[in-house]
Amino acid sequence: MTIRRREFLTLAGAALLSPALPRIGRAADNGGAYDLERFGNARILHMTDTHAQLLPVYFREPSVNLGIGAMAGQAPHLVGRAFLDRFGIKPDGADAYAFTFLDFEKSAARFGKLGGFAHLKTLIDRLRSDVGAERSLLLDGGDLWQGSGLANTMQGADMVEAANLLGIEAMTGHWEFTYGEKALRANLERFKGEFLAQNVFLTEEAAFNDAKAFDAASGRVFKPHLIKELGGYRVAVIGQAFPYVPIAHPKRFTPDWTFGIRDDEMQKLVSGLRSNDVDLKLASRVSGIDVILGGHTHDAVPQPIPVTNAGGTTLVTNAGSSGKFLGVLDLELARGRVADVRYRLLPVFSELLKPDAAMAALIEKMREPHAAGYAAKIATADRLLYRRGNFGGTVDQLICDALRAEFDAEIALSPGFRWGNSVLPGQSVTMEDVLSETAITYPETYVLSMTGGQIKDILEDVCDNLFNTDPYYQQGGDMVRVGGFAYACTPGESVGRRISELKLDNGRPLEAGKNYKVAGWASVNEQQGTPVWDVFARQLVAGKMPATRGTGVTLRGVDDNPGIAGQG
């Protein structure tokens, strides 16, 4: 299980869990994929990181997802065959397609797209009706409102409507905060569930000025938890928002709020409720949490990872991204404890699920004013377009090429976001596809003069964020993508010593004291440039896609690491 998770929902209320590993649902190749064996007296359904994908998607899982130090070779830092072997998944089947990058293009043609809220609605309703509404709970781990052109235009309001119809009862946040407090609170007024975040507090100045808060005495901005009765037992759900929002995103979006992990506050909250990768580390430091339903990392982990702590054992899960998966946590609750548990992470194969009519109608209604613009053909994909991977994907290679061409820049930098759909070779690239890779509230491009030393420092800083051996210093995302130069990376080295051999495309070394013209986008500092989606679309329309190239990164010291099986 990844230890970089920054936002999660936890199930608190018991002392120990059964040591038996839960089972993964199989049978995705036939109509019985969603016929789950009944177990226990409470069911928690969990989805996360859908990134506003209302329709079914193609989404290629990474071929590089390195674990360093204690996490080397541990889930979720396994890819390809190593992943299949670890979780007992047969090659060439539907589960192999959903969970790995292997034979992606061939399997995509065979098994189709995954996710889609109309299909999720059908599956969720079925799974809840199987146990009864009074015994089930639907939770969302955040990154729900952002990731599409429609969500960006409506500032997440479309996703609130879809979430209400889906029946989400509680969620936490990450990219939701990038819409700013006014838009966020407007959405929460319409949201029928609970927005939970135990780790968001007012700044001292905001508290002094009586800024709005859930609890003025403590300065806590949002409700920290909810308690719901399931099957005759009380279950507590605690929300943990992404703790590095003001660092990973522009501070101007949340000027009155402070974030952080705040495990001491979490422990107080958990202890109070009982008496009345970050997930793994948090699970080891905070006792009394039975299950962490993780997200943010976009890793799909078929089986939970047990973590021992002073109070017993905590199971840590992660439910993937883009609407591809739905986690099903079945619990046998007894007096004051969880007696046993079963967990299944179900791939949501849209071709196996009849779309819910009401959800399909809602989606069509919200998309209709923008549908023609989204459908506009920009180009034809001459290769598989994807993003997810520690060091790069073909989408960001094209974005870097577009930035360099647009601004006649020697070097381009593109952020290592983990959201963004895949497009198969031969398919049209539409404006909707472009927006699925770029739709953020700070999309402005920029051109700056940077020295070679400054560029190396940026790479070292992001690399330490990705591969620091202390989970609490990992702030999410993948490595910044580069264009115009190449470099070597040794992930297992210490901070400041991971990046070397920086060379321009012409073979000349990047000189520490020399200035270079650098183009980029998504700066945390306010910019005034053209939105990146316009730059990207304009360059794609202008002509043939540039020749395929690698990520520009030579990896060292990871030859035997099962978290690498190719470029990306």
ZISUL-V919941 format. One record per residue. N is the residue number from 1. RES is the residue in one letter. SS is DSSP state (h for helix, s for strand, l for the rest). PSI is psi in whole degrees, -180 to 180 (* if undefined). BURIAL is + if it has 9 or more other C-alpha atoms within 8 Angstrom, else -. Layout:
# ZISUL-V919941
[[N,RES,SS,PSI,BURIAL] [N,RES,SS,PSI,BURIAL]]
This chain:
# ZISUL-V919941
[[1,M,l,136,+] [2,T,l,151,+] [3,I,l,20,+] [4,R,l,8,+] [5,R,l,130,+] [6,R,l,-13,+] [7,E,l,137,+] [8,F,s,167,+] [9,L,s,136,+] [10,T,s,147,+] [11,L,s,115,+] [12,A,s,141,+] [13,G,l,9,+] [14,A,l,169,+] [15,A,l,-50,+] [16,L,l,159,+] [17,L,l,156,+] [18,S,l,138,-] [19,P,l,-12,-] [20,A,l,134,-] [21,L,l,138,-] [22,P,l,165,+] [23,R,l,150,-] [24,I,l,137,+] [25,G,l,140,+] [26,R,l,-146,-] [27,A,l,28,-] [28,A,l,-10,+] [29,D,l,2,-] [30,N,l,176,-] [31,G,l,-9,-] [32,G,l,15,-] [33,A,l,-31,+] [34,Y,l,17,+] [35,D,l,91,-] [36,L,l,139,-] [37,E,l,135,-] [38,R,l,138,-] [39,F,l,139,-] [40,G,l,-170,+] [41,N,l,11,+] [42,A,s,142,+] [43,R,s,125,+] [44,I,s,123,+] [45,L,s,136,+] [46,H,s,129,+] [47,M,s,157,+] [48,T,l,156,+] [49,D,l,40,+] [50,T,l,-20,+] [51,H,l,46,+] [52,A,l,23,+] [53,Q,l,93,+] [54,L,l,-25,-] [55,L,l,159,-] [56,P,l,150,+] [57,V,s,161,+] [58,Y,l,134,+] [59,F,l,110,+] [60,R,l,127,+] [61,E,l,161,+] [62,P,l,151,+] [63,S,l,-8,+] [64,V,s,115,+] [65,N,l,75,+] [66,L,l,136,+] [67,G,l,135,+] [68,I,l,149,+] [69,G,h,-130,-] [70,A,h,-20,-] [71,M,h,-2,+] [72,A,l,125,+] [73,G,l,5,+] [74,Q,l,147,+] [75,A,l,140,+] [76,P,l,13,+] [77,H,l,56,+] [78,L,l,140,+] [79,V,l,162,+] [80,G,h,-134,+] [81,R,h,-36,-] [82,A,h,-39,+] [83,F,h,-47,+] [84,L,h,-44,+] [85,D,h,-42,-] [86,R,h,-37,-] [87,F,h,8,-] [88,G,l,38,-] [89,I,l,131,+] [90,K,l,142,-] [91,P,l,157,-] [92,D,l,5,-] [93,G,l,-180,-] [94,A,h,-38,+] [95,D,h,-39,+] [96,A,h,-38,+] [97,Y,h,-43,+] [98,A,h,-40,+] [99,F,h,-15,-] [100,T,l,174,+] [101,F,l,-7,+] [102,L,l,132,-] [103,D,l,42,-] [104,F,h,-46,+] [105,E,h,-45,-] [106,K,h,-44,-] [107,S,h,-33,+] [108,A,h,-40,+] [109,A,h,-30,-] [110,R,h,-44,-] [111,F,h,-13,+] [112,G,l,-166,+] [113,K,l,163,+] [114,L,s,160,+] [115,G,l,-154,+] [116,G,l,127,+] [117,F,h,-30,+] [118,A,h,-35,+] [119,H,h,-39,+] [120,L,h,-41,+] [121,K,h,-44,+] [122,T,h,-46,+] [123,L,h,-45,+] [124,I,h,-45,+] [125,D,h,-40,-] [126,R,h,-46,-] [127,L,h,-32,-] [128,R,h,-38,+] [129,S,h,-27,-] [130,D,h,-30,-] [131,V,h,-14,+] [132,G,l,139,-] [133,A,h,-32,-] [134,E,h,-8,-] [135,R,h,12,+] [136,S,s,158,+] [137,L,s,135,+] [138,L,s,121,+] [139,L,s,150,+] [140,D,s,132,+] [141,G,l,11,+] [142,G,l,-178,+] [143,D,l,41,+] [144,L,l,-36,+] [145,W,l,-10,+] [146,Q,l,147,+] [147,G,l,1,+] [148,S,l,163,+] [149,G,h,-39,+] [150,L,h,-46,+] [151,A,h,-39,+] [152,N,h,-41,+] [153,T,h,-42,-] [154,M,h,5,-] [155,Q,l,41,+] [156,G,l,-4,+] [157,A,h,-32,+] [158,D,h,-38,+] [159,M,h,-29,+] [160,V,h,-45,+] [161,E,h,-43,+] [162,A,h,-40,+] [163,A,h,-39,+] [164,N,h,-44,+] [165,L,h,-34,-] [166,L,h,-31,+] [167,G,l,27,-] [168,I,l,126,+] [169,E,l,-20,+] [170,A,s,147,+] [171,M,s,164,+] [172,T,l,-170,+] [173,G,l,159,+] [174,H,l,-89,+] [175,W,h,-19,+] [176,E,h,-34,+] [177,F,h,-18,+] [178,T,h,-6,+] [179,Y,h,-9,+] [180,G,h,161,+] [181,E,h,-42,+] [182,K,h,-50,-] [183,A,h,-40,+] [184,L,h,-47,+] [185,R,h,-34,-] [186,A,h,-40,-] [187,N,h,-40,+] [188,L,h,-27,+] [189,E,h,-32,-] [190,R,h,-20,-] [191,F,l,128,+] [192,K,l,-13,+] [193,G,l,-165,+] [194,E,s,137,+] [195,F,s,114,+] [196,L,s,134,+] [197,A,l,93,+] [198,Q,l,-14,+] [199,N,l,20,+] [200,V,l,121,+] [201,F,s,158,+] [202,L,s,147,+] [203,T,l,163,+] [204,E,h,-42,-] [205,E,h,-44,-] [206,A,h,-39,+] [207,A,h,-41,+] [208,F,h,-35,-] [209,N,l,14,-] [210,D,l,42,-] [211,A,l,157,+] [212,K,l,134,-] [213,A,l,153,+] [214,F,l,-41,+] [215,D,s,100,+] [216,A,l,-33,+] [217,A,l,-44,-] [218,S,l,-19,-] [219,G,l,7,+] [220,R,s,126,+] [221,V,l,-38,+] [222,F,l,163,+] [223,K,s,132,+] [224,P,l,-27,+] [225,H,s,167,+] [226,L,s,158,+] [227,I,s,127,-] [228,K,s,143,-] [229,E,s,123,+] [230,L,s,121,+] [231,G,l,30,-] [232,G,l,5,-] [233,Y,s,147,-] [234,R,s,128,+] [235,V,s,131,+] [236,A,s,133,+] [237,V,s,124,+] [238,I,s,135,+] [239,G,s,133,+] [240,Q,s,108,+] [241,A,l,162,+] [242,F,l,119,+] [243,P,l,-9,+] [244,Y,l,29,+] [245,V,h,-48,+] [246,P,h,-12,+] [247,I,h,-45,-] [248,A,h,-22,-] [249,H,l,165,+] [250,P,l,131,+] [251,K,h,-25,+] [252,R,h,-19,-] [253,F,h,-28,+] [254,T,h,57,+] [255,P,l,-23,-] [256,D,l,3,+] [257,W,s,145,+] [258,T,s,149,+] [259,F,l,-131,+] [260,G,l,166,+] [261,I,l,-46,+] [262,R,l,54,-] [263,D,h,-26,+] [264,D,h,-44,-] [265,E,h,-39,+] [266,M,h,-44,+] [267,Q,h,-43,+] [268,K,h,-42,-] [269,L,h,-47,-] [270,V,h,-46,+] [271,S,h,-41,+] [272,G,h,-40,-] [273,L,h,-37,+] [274,R,h,-38,+] [275,S,h,-23,-] [276,N,l,*,-] [277,D,l,-179,+] [278,V,h,-34,+] [279,D,h,-44,+] [280,L,h,-43,+] [281,K,h,-43,+] [282,L,h,-41,+] [283,A,h,-33,+] [284,S,h,-23,+] [285,R,h,-26,+] [286,V,l,120,+] [287,S,l,157,+] [288,G,l,-4,+] [289,I,s,127,+] [290,D,s,-46,+] [291,V,s,134,+] [292,I,s,117,+] [293,L,s,96,+] [294,G,s,166,+] [295,G,l,-154,+] [296,H,l,-40,+] [297,T,l,-18,+] [298,H,l,8,+] [299,D,l,132,+] [300,A,s,114,+] [301,V,l,113,+] [302,P,l,-32,-] [303,Q,l,142,+] [304,P,l,156,+] [305,I,s,122,-] [306,P,s,133,-] [307,V,s,126,+] [308,T,s,147,+] [309,N,s,-175,+] [310,A,l,-28,-] [311,G,l,-4,+] [312,G,s,-123,+] [313,T,s,138,+] [314,T,s,134,+] [315,L,s,134,+] [316,V,s,126,+] [317,T,s,167,+] [318,N,s,134,+] [319,A,s,30,+] [320,G,l,-152,+] [321,S,l,175,+] [322,S,l,17,+] [323,G,l,10,+] [324,K,l,-24,+] [325,F,s,155,+] [326,L,s,122,+] [327,G,s,137,+] [328,V,s,111,+] [329,L,s,108,+] [330,D,s,130,+] [331,L,s,141,+] [332,E,s,103,+] [333,L,s,134,+] [334,A,s,-169,-] [335,R,l,108,-] [336,G,l,11,-] [337,R,s,163,+] [338,V,s,114,+] [339,A,s,-33,+] [340,D,s,166,+] [341,V,s,147,+] [342,R,s,137,+] [343,Y,s,135,+] [344,R,s,135,+] [345,L,s,108,+] [346,L,s,121,+] [347,P,s,138,+] [348,V,l,86,+] [349,F,s,112,+] [350,S,h,-28,+] [351,E,h,-12,-] [352,L,h,-5,-] [353,L,l,124,+] [354,K,l,127,-] [355,P,l,138,+] [356,D,l,129,+] [357,A,h,-43,-] [358,A,h,-42,-] [359,M,h,-42,+] [360,A,h,-40,+] [361,A,h,-41,-] [362,L,h,-45,+] [363,I,h,-45,+] [364,E,h,-41,-] [365,K,h,-44,-] [366,M,h,-32,-] [367,R,h,-24,+] [368,E,h,-45,-] [369,P,h,-18,-] [370,H,h,-3,-] [371,A,h,-42,-] [372,A,h,-43,-] [373,G,h,-39,-] [374,Y,h,-34,+] [375,A,h,-9,+] [376,A,l,126,+] [377,K,s,129,+] [378,I,s,-41,+] [379,A,s,179,+] [380,T,s,130,+] [381,A,l,123,+] [382,D,l,7,-] [383,R,l,169,-] [384,L,l,125,+] [385,L,s,123,+] [386,Y,l,166,+] [387,R,l,-44,+] [388,R,l,127,+] [389,G,l,151,+] [390,N,l,-33,+] [391,F,l,-12,+] [392,G,l,162,+] [393,G,l,170,+] [394,T,h,-30,+] [395,V,h,-49,+] [396,D,h,-26,+] [397,Q,h,-43,+] [398,L,h,-37,+] [399,I,h,-42,+] [400,C,h,-42,+] [401,D,h,-42,+] [402,A,h,-42,+] [403,L,h,-43,+] [404,R,h,-41,+] [405,A,h,-42,+] [406,E,h,-40,+] [407,F,h,10,-] [408,D,l,48,-] [409,A,l,146,+] [410,E,l,-34,+] [411,I,s,146,+] [412,A,s,146,+] [413,L,s,136,+] [414,S,s,135,+] [415,P,s,152,+] [416,G,s,54,+] [417,F,l,150,+] [418,R,l,-2,+] [419,W,l,163,+] [420,G,l,125,+] [421,N,l,166,+] [422,S,l,151,+] [423,V,s,130,+] [424,L,l,152,+] [425,P,l,138,+] [426,G,l,-14,-] [427,Q,l,156,-] [428,S,s,141,+] [429,V,s,115,+] [430,T,s,171,+] [431,M,h,-31,+] [432,E,h,-38,+] [433,D,h,-44,+] [434,V,h,-44,+] [435,L,h,-30,+] [436,S,h,-16,+] [437,E,h,-14,+] [438,T,h,-5,+] [439,A,l,92,+] [440,I,l,170,-] [441,T,l,1,-] [442,Y,l,65,-] [443,P,l,2,+] [444,E,s,135,+] [445,T,s,162,+] [446,Y,s,159,+] [447,V,s,125,+] [448,L,s,158,-] [449,S,s,123,-] [450,M,s,146,+] [451,T,s,161,+] [452,G,h,-35,+] [453,G,h,-41,+] [454,Q,h,-39,+] [455,I,h,-44,+] [456,K,h,-41,+] [457,D,h,-39,+] [458,I,h,-46,-] [459,L,h,-42,+] [460,E,h,-41,+] [461,D,h,-46,+] [462,V,h,-38,+] [463,C,h,-37,+] [464,D,h,-35,+] [465,N,h,-38,+] [466,L,h,-37,+] [467,F,h,13,+] [468,N,l,136,+] [469,T,l,-14,-] [470,D,l,115,-] [471,P,h,-31,+] [472,Y,h,-10,+] [473,Y,h,4,-] [474,Q,l,125,+] [475,Q,l,17,+] [476,G,l,166,+] [477,G,l,179,+] [478,D,s,-178,+] [479,M,s,143,+] [480,V,s,137,+] [481,R,s,148,+] [482,V,s,151,+] [483,G,s,142,+] [484,G,l,-11,+] [485,F,s,169,+] [486,A,s,164,+] [487,Y,s,166,+] [488,A,s,146,+] [489,C,s,132,+] [490,T,l,89,+] [491,P,l,-31,+] [492,G,l,-4,+] [493,E,l,173,-] [494,S,l,169,-] [495,V,l,136,+] [496,G,l,-6,-] [497,R,l,15,+] [498,R,l,-26,+] [499,I,s,133,+] [500,S,s,174,-] [501,E,s,47,-] [502,L,s,122,+] [503,K,s,135,+] [504,L,s,165,+] [505,D,l,-26,-] [506,N,l,4,-] [507,G,l,-10,-] [508,R,l,145,-] [509,P,s,147,-] [510,L,l,118,+] [511,E,l,131,-] [512,A,l,-38,-] [513,G,l,0,-] [514,K,l,145,-] [515,N,s,141,-] [516,Y,s,148,+] [517,K,s,118,+] [518,V,s,130,+] [519,A,s,146,+] [520,G,s,-169,+] [521,W,s,170,+] [522,A,l,42,+] [523,S,l,143,+] [524,V,l,-16,+] [525,N,l,138,-] [526,E,l,133,-] [527,Q,l,168,-] [528,Q,l,10,-] [529,G,l,176,-] [530,T,l,138,+] [531,P,s,140,+] [532,V,h,-31,+] [533,W,h,-33,+] [534,D,h,-41,-] [535,V,h,-47,+] [536,F,h,-49,+] [537,A,h,-42,+] [538,R,h,-41,-] [539,Q,h,-34,+] [540,L,h,-39,+] [541,V,h,-31,-] [542,A,h,-25,-] [543,G,l,-167,-] [544,K,l,145,-] [545,M,l,140,-] [546,P,l,160,-] [547,A,l,147,-] [548,T,l,138,-] [549,R,l,169,-] [550,G,l,-173,-] [551,T,l,-15,+] [552,G,l,12,+] [553,V,s,128,+] [554,T,s,119,-] [555,L,s,140,+] [556,R,l,143,+] [557,G,l,14,-] [558,V,l,20,+] [559,D,l,-36,-] [560,D,l,10,-] [561,N,l,124,+] [562,P,l,4,+] [563,G,l,11,+] [564,I,s,132,+] [565,A,l,25,+] [566,G,l,-175,-] [567,Q,l,154,+] [568,G,l,*,+]]
